[in-house]
Amino acid sequence: MGWWQVNADTLAGSRFVLSPLAETFAGLKMLHAGTAAHPGERAWLDVHLGDYRRRLAADPVTAALVAAGLGKEWIADFLTPTPTGLPVEPEDGGAQFTTEVARVREASPQAARAHLTVAVRGSLPTILQGREDLPARAADLLEYVWTEAVRPYWARRRRVLEADVVARTVQLSQGGWAAALDALRPGMRWLGENRLQVNLHEYPPREISGAELFFVPVTPQRHGWVSWEEPHRYAVVYPCSGVLAGAEPTAAPESLNRLLGPARAGVLALLGSPLSTSQLVAVTGQGLGSVGRHLKVLLDAGLVQRRRAGRSVLYSRTPAGEVLVKSAAPPSPTSPTSTTTSWP
């Protein structure tokens, strides 16, 4: 198994950070695989997969680059530069993405070919051998995925990613690093004695004491990886968890909107699973004061309940709230009680 030796200072200074490039690369992996983890991802693929495949069919060099770079056990390092931890601007994400993707474009052709050789675990395909434009082609493809398939959804995705960070921080405060890291991604767990298992592959352990350590959430559910820039910076990219990472509920039913108002109805619709006030703020985009007022009204009406979990207060629907939401939902073609969802 692959594990990192982490001292107390590195662990204490580690951070959860957001990366538009990581989100874009996770989207690229999903487009390349063509498979979805839930119906919302399938809806996203239905919109973008055809154009992606047509683009690669018209560009066999880039198609070979992607196939080689996304190896079965190893991703070509130059495709996934380790995030720097710089803050992401509130909504658009474009400036941060531009800064991050420039690092892909600036990789040396020799390094790119070497990284691809490691990823394919053998000789490079003939079409890639000796090429000097591989970093530029990779950056162009990532810019395409960002512009066409990620940026239009970034405001929503950012809120989901921020909500996941809130949830992880709560786990950390309640149960320490073992609780926060064991469920971060498949194959990852805290081993004790300052050892962090990052995957199940038989790779030599790495001593990362003294380095920066970042945890980076992405919304695609089957895609994560690790990256590093030795000896200064390491990152674990992991898929979001829970209802925050899955399909986003559509707008609350119109009848519920008329009864409660759209904003309050939307809060009630989200509380099928317990969420904190901070998570509701992140997912809905509403202000803290507005969410707090909606929750008070819903509590007074007996439609939601609250319970303390460590330092957080979690809200969820009561049986009366469940009945109200389900009775207001229009029937779907397949089930009279299911609700339509969309993603991202």
C-alpha positions as CSV (number, residue, x, y, z in Angstrom):
1,M,0.0,0.0,0.0
2,G,1.1,3.6,-0.6
3,W,1.5,5.7,2.6
4,W,3.0,9.0,3.6
5,Q,4.9,9.7,6.8
6,V,3.5,13.0,8.2
7,N,4.8,14.8,11.3
8,A,2.5,16.7,13.7
9,D,3.4,20.1,12.3
10,T,2.6,19.1,8.7
11,L,-0.7,17.6,9.8
12,A,-1.6,20.6,11.9
13,G,-0.9,23.0,9.1
14,S,-2.7,21.0,6.4
15,R,-5.7,22.7,4.7
16,F,-8.7,22.0,2.6
17,V,-8.5,24.0,-0.6
18,L,-10.5,24.4,-3.8
19,S,-8.9,24.1,-7.3
20,P,-10.8,24.9,-10.6
21,L,-8.1,22.9,-12.4
22,A,-8.6,19.8,-10.2
23,E,-12.4,20.1,-10.8
24,T,-11.7,20.3,-14.6
25,F,-9.3,17.4,-14.6
26,A,-11.9,15.3,-12.7
27,G,-14.4,16.3,-15.4
28,L,-11.9,15.2,-18.1
29,K,-11.5,11.9,-16.4
30,M,-15.3,11.4,-16.4
31,L,-15.6,12.4,-20.0
32,H,-12.8,9.9,-20.9
33,A,-14.5,7.1,-19.0
34,G,-17.9,8.0,-20.3
35,T,-19.5,6.5,-17.1
36,A,-21.6,8.2,-14.4
37,A,-22.0,7.6,-10.7
38,H,-25.6,8.9,-10.5
39,P,-28.3,10.2,-12.8
40,G,-27.1,13.8,-12.5
41,E,-23.7,12.9,-13.8
42,R,-25.3,11.0,-16.6
43,A,-27.3,14.1,-17.5
44,W,-24.1,16.1,-17.6
45,L,-22.4,13.5,-19.8
46,D,-25.4,13.5,-22.2
47,V,-24.8,17.2,-22.8
48,H,-21.0,17.2,-23.2
49,L,-19.8,13.7,-24.1
50,G,-20.7,13.8,-27.8
51,D,-18.8,17.0,-28.4
52,Y,-15.8,15.8,-26.4
53,R,-15.6,12.6,-28.4
54,R,-15.9,14.5,-31.7
55,R,-13.1,16.8,-30.7
56,L,-10.8,13.9,-30.0
57,A,-11.8,12.0,-33.1
58,A,-10.7,15.0,-35.1
59,D,-7.4,15.2,-33.2
60,P,-5.7,11.8,-32.9
61,V,-2.6,13.2,-31.3
62,T,-4.5,14.7,-28.3
63,A,-6.7,11.5,-28.2
64,A,-3.5,9.4,-27.8
65,L,-2.2,11.9,-25.2
66,V,-5.3,11.5,-23.0
67,A,-5.3,7.8,-23.3
68,A,-1.7,7.5,-22.3
69,G,-1.9,10.2,-19.6
70,L,-4.8,8.6,-17.8
71,G,-3.0,5.3,-17.0
72,K,-4.7,2.5,-15.1
73,E,-2.6,3.0,-12.0
74,W,-0.7,6.3,-12.6
75,I,-1.6,9.7,-14.1
76,A,1.0,11.5,-16.0
77,D,2.3,14.0,-13.4
78,F,2.4,17.1,-15.6
79,L,-1.4,16.9,-16.1
80,T,-2.1,17.4,-12.4
81,P,0.1,20.1,-10.9
82,T,-0.3,20.3,-7.2
83,P,-2.6,23.1,-6.1
84,T,-0.8,26.1,-4.5
85,G,-3.5,26.8,-2.0
86,L,-4.2,30.3,-3.3
87,P,-7.7,31.5,-2.7
88,V,-10.3,31.2,-5.4
89,E,-12.3,34.3,-6.3
90,P,-16.0,34.1,-5.2
91,E,-17.9,33.1,-8.3
92,D,-16.2,32.8,-11.7
93,G,-13.1,30.8,-11.0
94,G,-11.6,31.9,-14.3
95,A,-8.5,33.7,-13.1
96,Q,-7.5,30.9,-10.8
97,F,-8.0,28.3,-13.5
98,T,-5.8,30.4,-15.9
99,T,-3.0,30.5,-13.3
100,E,-3.3,26.8,-12.7
101,V,-3.5,25.6,-16.3
102,A,-0.5,27.7,-17.2
103,R,1.6,25.3,-15.2
104,V,0.5,22.5,-17.4
105,R,1.4,24.5,-20.5
106,E,4.8,25.4,-19.1
107,A,5.8,21.8,-18.5
108,S,8.9,20.8,-20.5
109,P,8.2,18.5,-23.5
110,Q,10.9,16.1,-22.1
111,A,9.2,15.9,-18.7
112,A,5.8,15.4,-20.4
113,R,7.0,12.5,-22.4
114,A,8.8,11.0,-19.4
115,H,5.6,11.3,-17.3
116,L,3.5,9.7,-20.1
117,T,6.0,6.8,-20.3
118,V,5.5,6.1,-16.6
119,A,1.7,6.3,-17.0
120,V,1.6,3.8,-19.9
121,R,4.2,1.5,-18.1
122,G,6.0,1.0,-21.3
123,S,6.9,2.7,-24.6
124,L,5.0,5.7,-25.8
125,P,2.7,5.3,-28.7
126,T,4.5,6.1,-31.9
127,I,2.2,9.1,-32.5
128,L,3.5,10.8,-29.3
129,Q,7.2,10.0,-29.6
130,G,9.5,13.0,-30.0
131,R,6.6,15.6,-29.9
132,E,7.4,19.0,-28.4
133,D,3.8,20.2,-28.2
134,L,2.3,17.7,-25.7
135,P,2.1,20.2,-22.8
136,A,0.4,22.8,-25.0
137,R,-2.1,20.2,-26.3
138,A,-2.9,19.1,-22.8
139,A,-3.5,22.6,-21.7
140,D,-5.7,23.4,-24.7
141,L,-7.9,20.3,-23.9
142,L,-8.2,21.3,-20.3
143,E,-9.2,24.8,-21.3
144,Y,-11.8,23.4,-23.6
145,V,-13.3,21.2,-20.8
146,W,-13.2,24.2,-18.4
147,T,-14.9,26.6,-20.8
148,E,-17.6,24.2,-22.2
149,A,-18.3,21.8,-19.4
150,V,-17.2,23.1,-16.0
151,R,-17.3,26.9,-15.9
152,P,-21.0,27.2,-16.7
153,Y,-21.7,25.2,-13.5
154,W,-18.9,26.6,-11.4
155,A,-21.0,28.8,-9.0
156,R,-23.1,25.8,-8.0
157,R,-20.1,23.4,-7.8
158,R,-18.1,25.9,-5.7
159,R,-20.9,26.0,-3.1
160,V,-21.0,22.2,-3.0
161,L,-17.3,22.0,-2.6
162,E,-17.3,24.6,0.2
163,A,-20.1,22.7,1.9
164,D,-18.0,19.5,1.8
165,V,-15.1,21.3,3.4
166,V,-17.5,22.4,6.2
167,A,-18.6,18.8,6.7
168,R,-15.0,17.6,6.8
169,T,-14.0,20.3,9.3
170,V,-16.8,19.2,11.6
171,Q,-15.6,15.6,11.3
172,L,-12.1,16.7,12.2
173,S,-13.2,18.7,15.3
174,Q,-15.3,15.7,16.5
175,G,-13.2,12.7,15.9
176,G,-9.7,13.9,14.9
177,W,-7.8,13.0,11.8
178,A,-8.8,9.4,11.8
179,A,-12.5,10.3,11.5
180,A,-11.8,13.0,8.9
181,L,-9.5,11.0,6.6
182,D,-10.7,7.4,6.8
183,A,-13.7,8.1,4.5
184,L,-12.0,10.7,2.3
185,R,-11.4,8.4,-0.7
186,P,-11.3,4.6,-1.3
187,G,-8.1,3.1,0.1
188,M,-7.3,6.0,2.3
189,R,-7.1,5.8,6.1
190,W,-5.1,7.0,9.0
191,L,-2.8,4.3,10.1
192,G,-1.5,5.9,13.3
193,E,2.1,6.6,14.2
194,N,1.9,9.7,11.8
195,R,1.3,7.4,8.8
196,L,-1.4,8.4,6.2
197,Q,-2.3,5.6,3.7
198,V,-3.3,7.4,0.5
199,N,-4.0,4.3,-1.7
200,L,-3.8,0.5,-2.0
201,H,-1.0,0.4,-4.5
202,E,2.4,-1.1,-3.5
203,Y,4.4,2.1,-3.7
204,P,7.3,3.0,-1.4
205,P,6.4,5.2,1.6
206,R,7.1,8.9,1.3
207,E,8.5,11.2,4.0
208,I,6.6,14.4,3.7
209,S,7.2,16.0,7.1
210,G,7.7,19.7,6.8
211,A,5.8,20.0,3.5
212,E,2.5,21.7,2.8
213,L,-0.4,19.2,2.7
214,F,-3.7,20.0,0.9
215,F,-7.0,18.1,0.7
216,V,-8.8,19.1,-2.5
217,P,-12.5,18.1,-3.1
218,V,-14.0,17.6,-6.5
219,T,-17.6,16.8,-7.4
220,P,-17.3,13.8,-9.8
221,Q,-17.8,10.8,-7.7
222,R,-15.4,8.2,-9.0
223,H,-12.4,10.4,-9.6
224,G,-9.5,11.2,-7.2
225,W,-5.7,11.2,-7.2
226,V,-2.7,12.3,-5.3
227,S,0.0,14.7,-6.5
228,W,3.2,16.3,-5.2
229,E,6.0,18.7,-5.9
230,E,8.8,17.3,-3.9
231,P,9.8,18.2,-1.3
232,H,7.5,21.2,-0.6
233,R,3.9,20.4,-1.5
234,Y,1.6,17.4,-1.5
235,A,-2.2,17.1,-2.2
236,V,-4.9,14.5,-2.0
237,V,-7.8,15.1,-4.4
238,Y,-11.0,13.3,-3.3
239,P,-14.6,13.1,-4.3
240,C,-17.2,15.0,-2.3
241,S,-19.4,12.9,0.0
242,G,-23.1,12.7,0.9
243,V,-26.0,14.5,-0.6
244,L,-23.8,17.5,-1.2
245,A,-21.8,15.7,-3.8
246,G,-24.7,13.9,-5.5
247,A,-27.5,15.2,-7.6
248,E,-28.9,18.6,-6.8
249,P,-32.6,18.7,-6.2
250,T,-34.6,20.7,-8.7
251,A,-36.5,23.7,-7.6
252,A,-39.1,22.9,-5.0
253,P,-42.6,22.0,-6.3
254,E,-44.6,25.0,-7.3
255,S,-47.3,24.2,-4.8
256,L,-44.7,24.2,-2.0
257,N,-43.3,27.5,-3.3
258,R,-46.7,29.1,-3.1
259,L,-47.2,27.8,0.4
260,L,-43.8,28.6,1.9
261,G,-42.1,30.9,-0.6
262,P,-39.4,29.7,-3.0
263,A,-36.4,30.3,-0.7
264,R,-37.9,28.7,2.3
265,A,-39.3,25.8,0.3
266,G,-35.9,25.2,-1.2
267,V,-34.4,24.9,2.3
268,L,-37.0,22.4,3.4
269,A,-36.4,20.4,0.2
270,L,-32.7,20.1,0.9
271,L,-33.2,18.8,4.5
272,G,-33.9,15.2,3.5
273,S,-30.5,14.6,5.0
274,P,-29.1,16.5,8.0
275,L,-27.3,19.7,7.2
276,S,-25.8,22.5,9.2
277,T,-26.6,26.2,8.7
278,S,-23.2,26.7,7.1
279,Q,-23.8,23.9,4.7
280,L,-27.2,25.2,3.8
281,V,-25.6,28.7,3.1
282,A,-23.0,27.1,0.9
283,V,-25.4,24.9,-1.1
284,T,-28.2,27.5,-1.5
285,G,-26.2,30.6,-2.0
286,Q,-28.5,32.4,0.5
287,G,-27.1,34.6,3.2
288,L,-26.6,33.3,6.7
289,G,-29.3,35.6,8.1
290,S,-31.8,34.5,5.5
291,V,-31.2,30.8,6.1
292,G,-31.5,31.3,9.8
293,R,-34.8,33.0,9.5
294,H,-36.1,30.2,7.2
295,L,-35.0,27.6,9.7
296,K,-36.7,29.4,12.6
297,V,-40.0,29.5,10.7
298,L,-39.7,25.8,9.7
299,L,-38.9,24.9,13.3
300,D,-41.8,26.8,14.7
301,A,-44.1,25.1,12.2
302,G,-42.8,21.6,13.2
303,L,-41.5,20.9,9.7
304,V,-37.8,20.5,10.7
305,Q,-36.0,19.5,13.8
306,R,-32.5,20.1,15.0
307,R,-29.9,18.2,17.0
308,R,-26.4,18.9,18.2
309,A,-23.5,17.0,16.7
310,G,-20.3,18.0,18.5
311,R,-19.9,21.7,17.9
312,S,-22.4,21.8,15.0
313,V,-26.2,21.9,14.9
314,L,-27.8,19.8,12.2
315,Y,-31.2,20.3,10.8
316,S,-33.5,17.7,9.1
317,R,-37.1,17.3,8.1
318,T,-39.6,16.0,10.7
319,P,-42.2,13.3,9.6
320,A,-44.6,16.2,9.0
321,G,-42.0,17.9,6.8
322,E,-41.4,14.7,4.8
323,V,-45.2,14.3,4.2
324,L,-45.4,17.9,3.0
325,V,-42.5,17.7,0.6
326,K,-43.5,14.3,-0.8
327,S,-47.2,15.3,-1.2
328,A,-46.2,18.4,-3.1
329,A,-43.8,16.7,-5.5
330,P,-45.2,15.9,-9.0
331,P,-45.2,12.3,-10.0
332,S,-42.4,11.1,-12.2
333,P,-42.8,8.8,-15.2
334,T,-41.3,5.9,-13.3
335,S,-42.4,6.4,-9.7
336,P,-45.2,8.4,-8.1
337,T,-43.1,9.4,-5.2
338,S,-39.7,10.0,-6.8
339,T,-38.3,13.5,-7.6
340,T,-36.4,14.6,-10.6
341,T,-32.7,15.6,-10.0
342,S,-30.1,17.4,-12.0
343,W,-26.3,17.7,-11.7
344,P,-23.9,19.4,-11.2
